[in-house]
Amino acid sequence: MQGLGPFAVLSSLPASAEIIVTTDAGSEHRYLLESGQNFQKEQVPLDQVFYRDGAPRLVLITCDGQFDENLRTYSDNVIAIAIANPI
């Protein structure tokens, strides 16, 4: 697969954007974007991104930054964190 993927717009979503996740069974889970940040891959604060305490949330991660042809990878990650929308 080539071209832009579904997360290509992740870094440009406005604050409080609604993100809807639809399950295979058709159930919708709604979230509101709380934060979005770019990090160099080696500086991603994993302990702040992945934890099990607190309210339910959605963490979306995609690649960004410069593409290294030799390594076939991007230099950065975009991390968006969304909280459950109680609608």
Secondary structure, DSSP 4 states (H G I P E B T S, - for coil): --S--TTTTGGGPPTT-EEEEE-TTS-EEEEEEEEEEEEEGGG--HHHHS---SS-EEEEEEEEEEEETTTTEEEEEEEEEEEEP--
